[in-house]
Amino acid sequence: MTPIAVVHPFGTLGKLEPGSLRSILGSLDIKGIPVMIDLDTIFSRLHLSLSIMQAARSLQYNEARAREPSIEVLRWISGSHQVSRGMEMAGPGRSTERLLILVLPADWPSEPDTIGLPDINEKEWSGCHPSCIDPLKLPVQYGREKALGRLGLDERRYSGLEEMEKAVLEATCFLK
């Protein structure tokens, strides 16, 4: 199965400005649908993967609330019915320190994208700008506890990472 998404997270970027986001995207020569996400809103790879799959389903079955596929992914990551809340919570903003650029295929979503969890290729770089990219070890360091807080979940209620992940998935990927 070909990967459905390539993830390009960047390390601490300082305070992001709209112009710097355009510069980052332009320098990457992206072929596909870019989705820029505040990395601290994603609990784990499974959270990201399920959010992509659910967004694909909602788009495929004409149940999406966002017009743009990239915004629909943000909505599912945040677990919100509201497009604006999804963009505010999961999209990059002035407080974003770690940016994740998710690149979906240009023809996404297609019917196979709704069947199971997508494969995600992870590439991790650190630096202030893509021109000074240095590979680091994998896997990507997702937000974990920060993501819990952003979703309004209290980490003290859960005995371990597995319980935390279940709570995150319930709060985000199983919207009615």
trRosetta pair geometry for C-beta under 8 A, 3 or more apart (Angstrom, degrees):
i j d omega theta_ij theta_ji phi_ij phi_ji
1 119 5.9 150 103 -16 109 129
2 119 7.5 -155 126 50 27 131
3 6 6.5 82 121 -66 136 73
3 118 7.4 76 -168 168 57 92
3 119 4.3 -101 -113 98 67 108
3 120 6.7 107 -157 -111 108 15
3 121 4.7 -5 -139 -22 168 102
4 52 6.8 140 111 148 129 141
4 104 6.6 -7 159 -137 79 79
4 105 6.6 -83 -153 -6 57 105
4 108 6.9 103 -169 -106 94 125
4 113 6.0 121 -130 -118 140 97
4 118 3.5 -76 44 -153 136 124
4 119 6.1 128 10 48 79 66
4 120 7.4 -42 60 -78 81 59
5 52 6.1 -95 -38 -120 145 160
5 102 5.4 -17 -166 -169 122 95
5 103 6.6 145 -157 70 63 50
5 104 5.5 -27 -99 -91 85 65
5 118 5.7 74 1 130 103 138
5 119 7.6 -178 37 92 72 52
5 120 5.0 -17 75 -116 104 79
5 121 7.2 -168 98 29 54 70
6 32 8.0 122 28 40 104 157
6 102 7.6 151 75 -157 43 47
6 103 4.7 -13 57 55 93 107
6 120 7.7 153 -101 -164 22 61
6 121 4.8 -19 -115 67 73 107
6 123 6.8 10 179 6 95 110
7 48 7.5 24 -88 161 141 158
7 100 6.1 -21 -164 -170 99 103
7 101 7.3 145 -160 78 48 49
7 102 5.5 -16 -104 -103 74 70
7 103 7.8 -164 -76 18 28 74
7 120 5.8 28 -17 179 116 108
7 121 6.9 -177 21 87 74 52
7 122 4.9 -17 62 -113 114 65
7 123 6.8 171 84 31 60 64
7 140 6.2 -60 120 -45 136 154
8 28 6.8 142 91 -133 173 142
8 100 7.3 143 76 -164 46 52
8 101 4.3 -19 65 63 100 101
8 102 7.9 -167 25 -72 70 27
8 103 7.0 40 -2 -14 108 108
8 123 5.5 -10 -104 73 67 103
8 125 6.9 -2 -170 15 83 109
9 39 5.5 69 -137 -95 118 136
9 98 6.5 11 -174 172 106 99
9 99 6.9 166 -152 93 59 48
9 100 4.5 -24 -98 -105 85 76
9 101 7.4 179 -81 20 33 64
9 122 7.7 -4 4 -161 105 92
9 123 7.9 176 25 87 66 54
9 124 5.4 -11 60 -121 100 76
9 125 7.3 173 86 38 55 63
9 140 5.0 113 4 -137 144 119
9 141 7.9 -162 118 44 160 66
10 13 5.8 50 116 -59 123 113
10 24 7.4 -88 -28 -144 157 137
10 98 6.9 -176 83 -157 60 59
10 99 4.8 6 46 60 105 93
10 100 7.8 -163 18 -80 66 34
10 101 7.4 43 -15 -6 99 101
10 125 5.8 -21 -109 81 64 90
10 126 7.0 123 -168 -116 56 31
10 127 7.0 -78 -157 56 97 65
10 130 7.5 -83 -97 -74 129 74
11 98 6.5 -44 -156 -116 28 89
11 125 7.1 -107 -11 116 88 52
11 126 3.3 35 -18 -133 139 79
11 127 6.3 92 40 3 111 34
11 136 7.9 90 -58 -17 117 150
12 97 5.2 -24 -128 175 76 94
12 98 6.5 -43 -81 -75 47 75
12 126 7.6 23 23 -155 68 91
13 16 5.7 37 106 -74 129 91
13 20 7.4 150 168 140 125 139
13 96 7.2 0 56 117 117 91
13 97 6.6 169 38 -167 71 38
13 98 7.3 145 1 -98 92 28
13 99 5.8 12 -8 -5 144 113
13 128 6.2 117 -135 -140 60 55
14 97 7.4 42 -67 -128 8 69
14 128 7.0 17 2 -129 110 101
15 94 5.7 3 -161 -171 104 69
15 95 7.5 -24 -120 -94 84 24
15 96 7.8 104 -143 57 43 65
16 20 5.6 -137 -154 76 69 123
16 21 6.0 63 176 -57 117 95
16 92 5.3 -42 84 169 158 121
16 93 7.4 117 62 96 111 17
16 94 6.9 -144 59 -115 70 30
16 96 4.9 -15 10 68 127 113
16 99 6.7 97 -77 -66 146 126
17 20 4.8 91 56 4 80 104
17 21 7.4 -143 92 -8 42 84
18 21 5.7 -53 -154 30 36 114
18 22 6.8 34 153 -15 66 102
19 22 5.8 -54 -153 36 36 110
19 23 6.4 39 149 -22 66 107
20 23 5.3 -51 -148 36 37 118
20 24 6.4 43 152 -24 66 100
21 24 5.7 -49 -149 31 32 112
21 25 6.6 28 155 -13 64 105
21 36 6.3 33 -155 -136 118 171
21 92 6.2 163 -98 81 131 149
21 99 7.9 -172 -112 -132 87 151
22 25 5.9 -57 -148 40 32 109
22 26 6.1 32 155 -20 66 111
23 26 5.8 -57 -144 38 28 112
23 27 6.3 21 160 -16 64 110
23 129 7.5 -43 127 -139 120 106
24 27 6.2 -64 -149 37 26 105
24 28 6.6 23 156 -23 62 111
24 99 7.3 9 163 109 172 157
24 101 7.2 -160 138 -62 119 141
24 129 7.3 -138 -94 -144 80 64
24 130 5.9 125 -142 -21 69 115
25 28 6.0 -62 -152 30 31 111
25 30 6.2 -54 -163 6 78 130
25 34 5.8 151 -128 98 114 177
25 36 7.6 -77 -68 -62 112 122
25 101 7.4 172 -94 -130 75 138
27 129 7.5 45 46 173 169 90
27 130 4.6 163 107 65 128 132
27 131 6.5 -81 -166 -52 149 80
28 34 8.0 112 76 -100 140 135
28 101 6.9 -142 -61 120 173 163
28 130 5.9 -129 -70 -122 79 167
30 34 5.0 35 144 -63 166 114
30 101 7.6 -114 -88 161 139 129
30 103 5.4 -150 -150 -114 109 125
31 103 7.8 60 63 -177 47 131
31 106 6.7 -55 160 -46 71 115
32 103 4.6 94 73 176 132 91
32 104 5.5 -176 164 81 117 41
32 105 5.3 -85 -128 -127 114 18
32 106 5.0 -117 -116 -52 51 65
32 108 7.4 44 -165 3 100 118
33 69 5.5 -10 -178 80 159 127
33 70 5.8 -157 165 -60 103 95
33 103 7.0 143 68 -160 46 51
33 104 4.3 -22 60 63 104 99
33 105 7.3 10 13 78 94 26
33 106 6.5 140 -31 -109 80 39
33 108 5.8 -109 20 52 132 117
34 70 6.7 16 93 -105 47 139
34 101 5.9 -28 -157 -167 102 99
34 102 7.3 131 -162 74 49 51
34 103 5.7 -23 -98 -100 63 73
35 69 7.9 -91 -73 116 113 81
35 70 4.2 -175 -98 -143 81 89
35 73 4.9 -22 -136 70 155 146
35 74 6.9 -167 -166 -48 108 86
35 101 7.3 144 72 -161 48 48
35 102 4.1 -22 62 65 103 104
35 103 7.6 -168 20 -75 75 27
35 104 6.6 48 -13 -11 113 106
36 70 7.7 32 15 -178 63 129
36 91 6.6 57 93 -151 87 73
36 92 5.1 -44 139 -10 115 117
36 99 6.3 -24 -163 -165 94 106
36 100 7.5 146 -159 79 45 52
36 101 5.7 -18 -102 -104 69 72
36 102 7.8 -163 -73 24 22 75
37 41 6.5 -117 177 55 96 114
37 42 6.5 55 142 -37 135 118
37 73 7.8 -85 -70 122 121 112
37 74 6.7 -172 -101 -101 90 85
37 77 6.5 61 -135 19 130 180
37 90 5.5 -33 -141 166 89 91
37 91 6.9 -75 -113 -107 45 35
37 92 7.3 140 166 -46 4 77
37 99 7.5 132 71 -164 45 57
37 100 4.5 -28 69 68 96 103
37 101 7.7 173 23 -85 75 25
37 102 6.1 33 -1 -7 120 111
38 41 4.9 77 81 -7 95 108
38 90 6.2 -159 35 -170 91 36
38 91 6.7 49 -15 107 95 17
38 92 5.5 145 -64 -95 80 50
38 93 6.8 -24 -65 16 133 83
38 96 4.6 -124 -111 -113 99 102
38 98 7.2 88 -170 74 59 67
38 99 7.0 -49 -109 -107 42 53
38 100 7.5 24 114 19 7 91
39 42 6.1 -61 -163 30 47 107
39 98 3.9 -61 42 113 129 106
39 99 6.4 -166 -23 -118 100 1
39 100 4.3 118 -84 -32 85 105
39 140 7.5 -129 -147 169 123 117
39 141 7.8 58 158 89 133 69
39 142 6.7 -140 177 -135 87 49
39 143 5.9 161 134 -53 63 92
40 96 7.9 -169 20 -132 108 64
40 97 7.3 50 -27 47 128 93
40 98 6.1 111 -36 50 86 108
40 143 3.8 112 -154 -112 41 121
40 146 4.2 -54 -168 117 104 139
40 147 6.3 -167 162 -62 53 70
40 150 6.9 122 127 -28 91 141
41 77 6.0 75 125 145 115 118
41 78 6.7 -30 -180 -87 133 75
41 89 6.1 123 -126 146 139 80
41 90 4.5 -162 112 -115 161 68
41 143 6.0 113 9 -7 14 162
41 146 7.9 -76 -69 118 32 96
41 147 5.5 97 -170 -117 24 86
41 150 5.4 -89 -115 95 75 160
42 47 5.5 164 -165 93 73 121
42 48 5.1 22 -152 -66 131 99
42 77 6.3 -52 -88 -155 82 119
42 90 7.9 74 -54 -140 77 102
42 100 6.8 -11 5 13 140 162
42 142 4.8 -92 105 -152 94 109
42 143 5.4 126 59 12 52 106
42 147 5.9 -90 79 -95 14 140
43 47 4.3 107 50 -28 92 157
43 142 6.1 48 130 136 19 129
43 143 6.2 -63 -89 71 33 90
43 144 5.9 75 -154 -107 62 33
43 147 4.1 -146 -72 92 67 149
43 148 6.8 78 -104 -53 111 71
43 151 8.0 -26 -53 -11 115 140
43 164 7.0 -166 -160 135 133 99
43 165 6.1 164 133 -113 133 68
43 168 4.3 -13 -13 -159 161 173
44 47 4.8 109 51 2 68 100
44 48 7.3 -131 100 1 42 86
44 142 5.3 169 -99 66 29 158
44 144 7.1 61 -64 -87 77 70
44 165 5.5 -7 6 -117 144 115
44 168 7.5 131 13 76 97 151
45 48 5.7 -55 -151 38 35 111
45 49 6.0 35 152 -21 68 110
45 120 6.3 -163 -160 59 101 143
45 122 7.7 -71 -109 -59 119 134
45 139 6.8 -60 -53 179 131 143
45 140 7.3 125 -77 52 95 105
45 142 6.8 -146 -43 -39 57 141
46 49 5.5 -54 -140 40 31 114
46 50 6.1 29 161 -15 66 107
46 117 7.7 -45 -136 -134 68 142
46 165 6.5 54 65 -171 130 126
46 169 7.0 -38 125 -79 109 123
47 50 6.3 -56 -143 39 23 106
47 51 6.3 26 156 -21 60 111
47 77 7.3 78 149 -138 97 74
47 142 7.4 138 46 -179 121 154
47 147 7.3 96 119 164 173 158
47 165 7.0 -128 -51 -148 101 84
47 168 5.5 -37 -100 129 127 128
47 169 6.3 -130 -100 -79 74 75
47 172 6.6 49 -155 65 96 148
47 173 7.3 -152 -143 -36 58 123
48 51 5.8 -60 -150 35 27 113
48 52 6.5 28 154 -20 64 104
48 77 7.1 11 -111 -109 58 107
48 102 7.5 -171 -168 -95 118 138
48 120 6.7 57 107 -88 122 164
48 142 7.4 -135 -29 -111 118 134
49 52 5.9 -54 -153 32 30 110
49 53 6.5 25 152 -15 64 107
49 117 4.7 31 158 -162 124 103
49 118 5.7 -160 -148 51 82 76
49 120 6.0 -115 -85 -24 95 126
50 53 5.6 -55 -146 39 34 112
50 54 6.1 31 157 -17 69 107
50 76 7.9 -146 118 155 71 121
50 117 6.8 -39 -73 -111 59 97
50 169 6.1 44 60 -134 167 100
50 172 7.7 111 98 100 116 104
50 173 4.2 -6 136 -123 123 156
51 54 5.9 -55 -142 39 29 107
51 55 6.2 30 156 -19 63 107
51 73 6.1 84 139 -164 102 70
51 76 4.1 151 -156 114 80 108
51 77 4.5 47 -151 -75 160 64
51 172 6.5 -35 -86 143 102 122
51 173 6.0 -107 -74 -91 59 99
52 55 5.8 -57 -148 37 28 111
52 56 6.4 31 152 -21 63 106
52 73 6.0 9 -102 -127 61 108
52 76 7.7 -175 -48 83 21 142
52 102 7.6 -146 -87 176 119 146
52 104 7.4 172 -146 -94 115 119
52 113 7.9 -94 145 -176 93 105
52 118 5.2 -59 102 21 136 135
52 120 7.9 153 6 -77 156 112
53 56 5.6 -53 -151 34 31 114
53 57 6.6 32 152 -19 64 103
53 113 7.1 -165 -122 161 60 71
53 114 6.8 118 -168 -132 76 39
53 116 7.1 -79 -121 134 138 20
53 117 5.9 -75 -50 -109 142 45
53 118 6.1 -170 -65 -15 86 90
54 57 5.6 -49 -149 34 35 113
54 58 6.4 32 154 -17 66 104
54 76 4.7 159 85 -141 115 142
54 173 5.3 -173 -30 -152 148 80
54 175 7.6 107 176 27 143 99
55 58 5.9 -55 -147 38 32 108
55 59 6.3 28 155 -15 65 108
55 64 7.5 52 -162 -111 67 106
55 69 7.0 102 152 -166 118 72
55 72 4.4 131 -153 125 104 98
55 73 4.5 -36 -60 -85 173 57
55 75 7.2 128 -103 58 103 91
55 76 4.7 -123 -57 -1 91 142
55 109 7.5 175 112 -51 76 135
56 59 5.9 -60 -148 41 29 108
56 60 5.9 28 157 -21 66 113
56 108 6.9 -80 -107 -178 104 93
56 109 3.5 146 -144 -118 87 145
56 113 4.0 -126 -161 128 153 111
56 114 5.0 -151 119 -76 106 72
56 118 7.9 123 -20 -48 147 123
57 60 5.7 -57 -139 39 27 110
57 61 6.0 -2 170 6 66 113
57 63 7.6 -16 127 50 76 120
57 109 7.8 -108 -37 157 27 167
57 114 4.5 113 -86 -136 73 106
58 61 6.6 -68 -137 52 23 92
58 63 4.5 -98 -149 83 72 92
58 64 4.5 112 132 -78 100 65
58 65 7.6 -34 165 -4 139 70
58 72 6.2 -163 82 -169 122 127
58 76 7.6 -175 7 -66 137 121
59 62 7.8 25 -177 -75 29 30
59 63 8.0 -83 -43 52 18 64
59 64 4.7 33 -86 -51 59 133
59 69 5.9 17 -94 -109 156 87
59 72 5.9 125 -59 101 106 172
59 109 5.1 129 77 23 125 124
60 109 5.2 -84 -56 101 98 127
60 110 7.9 65 -101 167 117 10
60 111 6.6 120 -146 -100 138 51
60 113 7.3 173 -54 73 133 100
60 114 5.1 -79 26 -53 159 140
61 114 7.8 108 -27 -127 99 156
64 67 7.7 138 118 -85 122 20
64 72 4.8 -45 -146 -108 117 136
65 72 7.2 142 50 -112 65 84
65 75 6.3 173 60 -156 111 168
65 81 6.8 119 -47 179 167 59
65 82 7.6 -113 138 -128 150 19
65 83 5.4 -152 121 -55 104 97
66 69 7.8 154 100 -84 112 11
66 71 3.8 -157 -172 101 149 108
66 72 4.3 -155 52 -65 117 70
66 74 7.8 83 -55 51 166 94
66 75 5.7 -171 -24 -21 124 136
66 83 4.7 135 -85 -119 90 118
66 86 7.4 -89 -56 67 133 145
67 71 7.2 32 52 50 58 134
68 71 4.3 80 70 8 100 106
68 72 6.9 -164 93 -11 52 84
69 72 5.5 -55 -149 33 35 114
69 73 6.7 39 153 -22 66 99
69 104 6.8 -108 131 70 132 152
69 108 6.3 129 179 104 159 97
69 109 7.0 169 -131 -20 128 85
70 73 5.8 -50 -157 29 34 113
70 74 6.9 34 147 -17 64 103
70 104 7.8 -164 -86 19 74 123
71 74 5.4 -49 -152 35 40 114
71 75 6.4 47 148 -25 67 101
71 83 6.0 28 158 -158 121 103
71 86 6.8 106 179 100 73 125
71 87 6.2 -20 -139 -74 96 102
72 75 5.5 -47 -150 30 35 117
72 76 6.7 30 154 -14 64 103
73 76 6.0 -59 -153 38 32 106
73 77 6.4 34 151 -22 66 106
73 102 7.0 -136 148 82 157 146
73 104 7.7 -169 -58 -38 148 139
74 77 5.6 -53 -146 34 33 113
74 78 6.3 21 159 -10 66 110
74 86 4.4 120 119 152 86 101
74 87 5.6 65 122 -86 149 49
74 89 7.8 147 172 69 94 78
74 90 4.2 178 -156 80 82 123
74 91 5.4 9 -136 -56 148 85
75 78 6.2 -67 -151 43 26 103
75 80 5.7 -104 -157 70 70 84
75 81 7.8 35 -174 -146 113 11
75 82 7.6 -161 -133 86 104 32
75 83 5.8 -48 -84 -111 124 53
75 85 7.8 78 -126 76 74 79
75 86 3.4 -66 -95 -85 53 166
75 87 7.8 -10 -67 -36 72 64
75 90 7.8 -129 -49 29 19 137
76 79 7.3 36 -172 -73 35 39
76 86 7.5 39 2 -132 34 133
76 172 6.5 86 167 166 58 92
76 173 6.5 50 -180 -106 99 64
76 175 7.5 -124 -123 2 71 128
77 86 7.1 109 53 -155 80 94
77 89 7.9 -170 100 103 92 103
77 90 4.3 103 88 -119 123 153
77 172 6.5 -16 -175 -167 22 136
78 85 6.2 -175 130 127 146 85
78 86 4.3 -173 35 -121 133 62
78 89 4.0 107 -123 80 129 132
78 90 4.5 -124 -52 -28 99 111
78 151 7.6 -180 -160 -100 53 82
78 172 6.8 171 101 -126 15 105
79 151 6.3 57 27 -136 137 108
79 171 4.8 -1 -138 137 167 74
79 172 3.3 -96 -69 -105 102 60
79 173 7.4 -63 -95 -27 88 41
79 175 6.5 168 -157 -66 63 107
80 83 7.9 -171 107 -56 113 14
80 85 3.9 -150 -165 95 161 120
80 86 4.7 -153 57 -59 118 78
80 89 6.7 137 -21 21 136 140
81 85 7.9 40 56 45 50 131
81 175 6.5 161 -76 -165 79 136
82 85 4.1 75 79 9 110 109
82 86 6.7 -175 93 -11 58 84
83 86 5.7 -58 -153 35 32 114
83 87 6.4 28 154 -16 67 106
84 87 5.8 -55 -149 38 32 109
84 88 6.1 31 154 -19 66 110
85 88 5.6 -56 -143 40 31 112
85 89 5.9 18 163 -11 67 114
86 89 6.2 -62 -137 43 23 101
86 90 5.8 -24 -178 24 64 114
86 91 7.5 77 130 -23 62 97
87 90 7.2 -69 -118 55 15 78
87 91 4.5 0 -167 -6 59 137
88 91 6.8 4 -51 38 10 102
88 93 7.3 38 -157 -67 52 140
89 150 6.2 132 -165 169 100 113
92 96 4.4 -31 -150 -35 77 168
92 99 5.7 9 -97 -115 127 102
93 96 5.4 132 50 -27 52 98
96 99 6.0 60 158 -75 127 83
100 140 7.4 66 -113 -171 117 147
104 108 4.1 -75 155 32 115 162
105 108 4.6 125 63 -40 78 98
107 110 5.9 25 129 -52 102 112
108 113 6.1 106 -143 -84 84 164
109 113 4.2 -132 -155 76 91 145
109 114 6.6 77 166 -49 132 89
110 113 5.4 108 53 -5 59 106
111 114 6.2 -61 -164 28 42 108
111 115 7.5 50 146 -37 68 101
112 115 5.5 -43 -158 8 49 122
113 118 6.6 6 -144 -81 78 112
122 138 5.5 124 96 -137 118 117
122 139 5.8 53 82 -147 165 74
122 140 4.9 -129 -158 -26 132 105
123 135 7.5 -72 -167 -121 85 92
124 135 7.1 89 76 -156 67 59
124 136 4.9 -68 108 61 110 98
124 137 7.4 -16 63 79 136 32
124 138 6.0 162 5 -92 120 66
124 139 7.8 124 -36 173 135 29
124 140 5.4 173 -81 -95 116 72
124 141 7.9 79 -132 4 146 77
125 130 7.3 63 107 -122 157 65
125 133 4.3 -37 -150 -149 142 93
125 134 6.4 127 -151 55 80 42
125 135 6.5 -51 -96 -94 73 39
125 136 6.8 152 -114 4 23 95
126 134 6.0 -36 54 61 83 96
126 136 5.6 62 -14 -37 108 133
127 130 7.5 131 86 -91 121 19
127 132 4.2 -166 -167 94 143 94
127 133 5.8 -133 28 -93 142 36
127 134 6.2 121 -46 12 118 88
128 132 6.7 28 44 50 74 127
129 132 5.8 71 64 18 78 93
130 133 5.5 0 -161 -51 55 111
142 147 7.0 -10 152 -27 97 140
143 146 4.2 -97 -174 69 98 102
143 147 3.8 114 97 -40 121 96
143 150 7.5 -17 153 11 152 129
144 147 6.1 139 62 22 7 105
144 148 7.2 -15 150 -13 47 101
144 161 7.4 -45 -142 -127 112 104
144 164 7.5 47 -165 124 76 146
145 148 5.3 -44 -152 27 40 118
145 149 6.7 41 152 -18 65 101
145 155 5.4 -4 -135 -75 94 152
145 164 7.8 -49 -91 -161 61 155
146 149 5.8 -54 -155 35 35 112
146 150 6.5 33 150 -18 67 106
147 150 5.7 -56 -147 38 34 111
147 151 6.3 25 156 -13 66 109
147 168 6.5 33 125 -123 117 137
148 151 6.0 -69 -152 42 27 104
148 153 4.4 -89 -167 78 81 104
148 154 7.5 134 154 -89 114 2
148 155 5.0 88 112 -67 160 91
148 164 6.0 -56 -84 -162 130 112
148 167 7.6 45 -126 92 99 122
148 168 6.7 -89 -92 -76 70 107
149 152 7.7 45 -180 -69 32 21
149 153 7.3 -93 -67 58 23 64
149 155 7.5 -36 -56 -25 79 104
151 168 6.3 142 23 -124 170 78
151 171 5.3 98 174 116 130 148
151 172 6.9 -74 -122 -56 134 105
152 171 7.9 -172 59 -159 90 148
153 157 7.3 -107 -180 43 81 125
153 158 8.0 23 160 -19 115 124
153 164 7.5 133 128 -149 138 78
153 167 5.4 129 -144 135 148 128
153 168 6.8 -111 12 -78 160 68
153 171 6.5 -127 -56 -29 123 161
154 157 4.9 88 84 -13 94 106
155 158 6.2 -69 -162 40 48 102
155 164 6.3 7 -129 -108 80 125
157 167 7.7 105 92 -92 116 162
158 163 3.9 180 -159 106 104 115
158 164 4.6 149 103 -67 161 71
158 167 6.2 -114 -74 -9 136 139
159 163 5.5 79 42 9 72 150
160 163 5.5 99 56 13 65 99
160 164 7.1 -120 110 -4 36 94
161 164 5.4 -56 -145 38 35 115
161 165 6.1 37 156 -22 69 104
162 165 5.8 -52 -148 34 29 110
162 166 6.6 31 152 -19 62 104
163 166 5.7 -51 -150 34 34 113
163 167 6.5 34 152 -19 65 105
164 167 5.8 -58 -153 36 32 111
164 168 6.4 32 151 -19 66 106
165 168 5.6 -53 -147 36 34 112
165 169 6.3 32 156 -17 67 106
166 169 5.9 -56 -146 38 29 109
166 170 6.2 30 155 -19 64 108
167 170 5.7 -54 -146 37 30 112
167 171 6.2 24 156 -16 64 111
168 171 5.8 -62 -146 41 28 107
168 172 6.0 -6 166 6 67 117
169 172 6.4 -73 -134 50 24 91
169 173 5.0 -34 -162 33 69 119
169 174 6.8 59 146 -14 73 104
170 173 7.7 -32 -65 49 11 78
170 174 5.6 -34 -141 36 44 127
172 175 7.5 -37 173 -42 28 95
